[in-house]
């Protein structure tokens, strides 16, 4: 078997984020735990296609977490031609990798003129002007329950979800990806004022595992 080869490393306060390659496959690990693999991205793509379905002209979309670019690429495939898509990525090395060794995986989505990347915490952008976004997609960490970075927990509490609702336009959509189910999170979405659908999705075809995608709509008429 071809061994893994480290091709990038980003120092973080709670450990190093490591990018490794084996043949045509790439993996991102934090403290030795696998965060994402280039073979498995079906659920991330569904997050984008469900969350961004039926958007009107001039839509504004915020994506929290760049990863390997699959969520962004799927979003670009369904948003209008005049949409604006902002990606908040906390780790600058991840942005550099998506312009370098990972760029081909999702067909270079950062080159799309509709895309703006901000090296920032997505929660900071959600604390900006109210009613700024038609869609917010959170593909951060491993979801509401399996944290690799403890500071991300604030995104998934009721207070963080309230912040997301205020950042959305009336009828806007919050999409959340998770590596596993969390029934308590559905209740938190309801308490924050969202109506919610939950989807269990295999990470790749024929996989027995099931990732989870929540599609939550804020009060008000959809655009």
N, C-alpha and C positions, 0 to 999 in steps of 0.2 A: 504494500500500500504506500502511496506517495505521502511523505510526511508533511505536516503543516509547517509553513514558513512565515515567521513574523515579518510583516512589511510596513507596519506603522504602529506608533504608540503615542497615546495622549495622556499625560499625567493629570489626574483628578484628585480632589481633596481626599477622597475615600478609596483610592486605588487607581491603577492605570487601565485605560481603555486600550485594548490591543486588537489590531487588525491583522488577521492571518489569511494566508492563501494556500490551497492545496489543489493543484491543477487549475481547473476553471471555477472552483468553489471558493467563496470568501466567507469569513466568519468574524464577528465582533464579540469580544469577551471582556468582562469586567471582573477582576479578582478571580479569574479562572472560570467564571460562569458564563455560558453562552447567552448573549442577548439577542442576536439575530444571525441568520444564515442565508446566503444568497439562493439556496435551493427552496426556501419556504417563504412565500410572500403572498399567497392567495388571500389570506384573511386581511392583510394590510391593504390590498387592492380593493377588496369589498368595502372596507371602511370608507375609502374615497368614493367609490362609485355609488354607494347608497347615500352617503352624506351629501354629495354634490349633485344628486339627481334633480333634474327639472329646475335648475337655476335660471333666472331671467338675465337680461342684458345688464352688463356693468357689475356683475356680482363680485364681492370681495370675500376671499377665502383665507383663513389663517390655519396653517398646519404647524402643530407643535411636535417637533422631532423630525429630522431629515432621514436618519437611518441610512439605508442603501438606496434611497430614492424611489422605491416602488410605490409608496403611497402618493408621492408627488406626481409621478408619471401617470398613475391611474386617474388622479384628479384632473390633470391636464387633458386627459382623453374625453372628459364629460363636461367640463365647464365651458361657458360661452367663449367665443373668440376674443371678446373684449373684457374678459374677466381679469381680475388682479389676484394673484396668489402669493401670499407672504409666508415664508417658512422661517420659523424661529428655531434655531439650533444652538444649544448652549456651548458646544465643543467646537472650536474653530478647526481643529484637525479633521473632524467629520466632514465639514464643508470642503476642505482641501482634498480629502480622499474621494469625495463625490465629483470633484473636478479632475481627478487623476485616476488611480487604479480602479475605482468603482464606477467610473462615468458610463462605461458601456453597458452595465447591467440593466439599467432602466432607460437606455437610449438618451443619455445626457439631458435629463430634464432641467438642469440648472441653466442650460443655454436658451430655454424658451423665454421670449421677451415678456411674457406675462408674469414671470417669476421674479420676486425680490427675496433675498436671503438676509436675515438679520441674525448676527451672532448674539443671541439674547435668550433669556428665560421667557418662555411663552406666557407665563403668568404676568410678567411685566407688561407685555403687549395687551393682555386682557384687562389690565388696570388702566389702560388708556381711555380714549373717548368712548362713551357709552353708545350702544347701537351702531357700532362701526362695521360689524361683520355679518355676512349672510350665513356663513358656515365656519365653525371651528372644529378642526379634527385634532384629537390628542392621540398621538402615537408615541407616547413618552414612557420611558422605562419599560417595565413589563405589565403595566396597567395598574388598577386601583389597589391591588392586594400584594403583588410580588415585587416589592421595591428593591432595586439595587442602589438607588440614591435616596436616602431618607427625606431630603428636602422636597422631593416630588410629591410627598403625601398631601401637601396643602392643595394641590390641584384637584384632588378627588374627595375632599371633605365637603360638607354642605356649604361652608363659607366659600370655598373655591368654586363650587358649582353655581352659587349665587352670582359670583363675579362673572362667570362665563355667560350666564343668562343675561346679565346687564350689558355685556359686551356685544351680544347678538342683537340684530334688528328683530322687530316683532315677527314671530313665525320662523325665526332662524333655527339652524340645526347645529347641535353639538354631537359629534361622533367620537366615540371612545373605544380604543382597542385594548384588549387584555389577553394575556397568555392563558388565563383560566377564568372560570366563572366566579362571580362574587355576588350572591343574592342581596347582600346588604347594600351594595352600590346601587342597585335598581331602586331601592327605597330612598336612598339619598337623592337620586335624580328627581324622584317624585316630590320629595320635600322641598327641593329647590325650584319647583314649579314647572318641571318638564313633563311632557307625555313621552312615553318611551317604548321602543321596540328593541328586543334583544335577539341577536342572531348567533348561533353556534356554528363555527366555520372550520373546516379542516385547513391546516396551514398549507397543505399541498394536496393535489388529487390523490385519492386512495389512502390518505393518512387516517389512522384511528384516533389521533388526538383532535381536540376541538378548542380552537381559540374562540374568543367572544368579542362581538362588536355590538355596542349600544348605539342606537340612533335616537337621539332625544330632541324633541322640538319645543322651542320656547313658546310661550303664549302669544297669540296674535295670528293674523292671516299670513299664510306662506306667500312668498314673492312669486 
